[in-house]
Amino acid sequence: MICRVCDARNLTPVIDLGEQPWCNHFLTRDQIGKEPFYPLRVVYCQECSTAQLDYTVKKEIMFGDHTYLSGVTKSLSEHFRGVADEVDRNFFAGKSNKSILDIGSNDGTQLKHFQSMGYDVLGVESSTGTADIANKSGVPTLNAFFNFETMQKIGRKFDVFHAAGVFFHLEELHSVCDAIKFGLNEDGVFVVQFIYMKSVMENMAFDQIYHEHLLYYTLQTIEVLLKRHGLSMFDARLSPIHGGSIIGFIGHEGQRAPSQRLTAMREAEEVSGCNDIEAYHAFDRRIRQMREKNLAYLANAKKEGKRIWGFGAPVKGNTMLNYFGVGPDTIEYLIEKNPLRRGLYSPGMHIPILIEDELPGTPDIYFVLAWNFKTEILANNQALIDSGVEFVFPVDPKVAA
């Protein structure tokens, strides 16, 4: 393969999580055991330092329809509200006829916050059912894959482009960048939210590696991509969302000078060594150690006769379950809020999913797969904790806001 960012061919394997199913392929009962498996491997580009998957599950398989809904989690909606306030306050306060296009807009949760501030909004969402939910809720949403061709058909410019949790998904990466360059007003801002590989390594959040996440950016590596398309990041901050994400602010190259905050973050990244291949080899070793530690804990709990349920059925949780090899003989159920997953089973390990308000009792232990919402989970379940139910976080993010 060639590097997804710079087209180099000098790519080195650094992490191998084995053959895994597409982790958003939640199964009906009659699909159990029929799901395809694909290699889940991270390679490192020796030329631009970008970490990336060496195998692509086609976008039509992963994003044509899926069950993820942004609006299910209160803390994520509150995070999106904060981003909307920040963008409007810093760049477009007092401007009339403000507009935003959200790439991978899901159920419209982010755009609703911009709508409330008077923005003309447009979502572009590839998942048919999800786009339908957004349109029915009053958020204009185009059901399509966003790329240069789609942008030409839209045929207008926007003050803001936004991409949360999607910019590292892109099979048509360079076409999307060309589309943003084409459709962004001269003084416009592209707001990108991406899982930060430096934080992933620091927090041992290896379950953020899955087939939808084709790329694993740092500030240094995303800048290589942006410069190739005449764009440049001029400010950024670290957010605790998803265990450590960058909120980056991007404009046309040369339009705005880099902020002191961004400069300081770039310097800290350089000191950390997170762009060196040795950092990835060390991360791989720690992943294997983490697996052994968690498997020992789960085996001991089962030996003691404890009932273990999974808290949440997030997509990333399936990376962990499949890499650990943990199925329903260890974790009896996965407990979810999202009603679209009612009656389904996790891909690969085939653990049944139950909806939060339809439970047959309580377990002794909740093994928390939705660990990135730790604060919300603990606050909402204090009564269970007081009654003696143990909440175990296999990943414990320590990223400060």
Secondary structure, DSSP 8 states (H G I E B T S, - for coil): ---TTT----EEEEEEEEEEE-TT--B-GGGTT---EEEEEEEEETTT--EEES----HHHHHSS----GGG-HHHHHHHHHHHHHHIIIIITT-SS-EEEEET-TTSHHHHHHHTTT-EEEEEE--HHHHHHHHHTT--EEES--SHHHHHHH---EEEEEEES-TTS-TTHHHHHHHHHHHEEEEEEEEEEEE-HHHHHHHT-GGG-STT--EE--HHHHHHHHHHTTEEEEEEEEE-GGGSEEEEEEEETTSS---HHHHHHHHHHHHHTTTSHHHHHHHHHHHHHHHHHHHHHHHHHHHTT--EEEE---HHHHHHHHHHT--TTT---EEES-GGGTT-B-TTT--BEEETTS-SS--SEEEES-GGGHHHHHHHTHHHHHTT-EEE-SS------
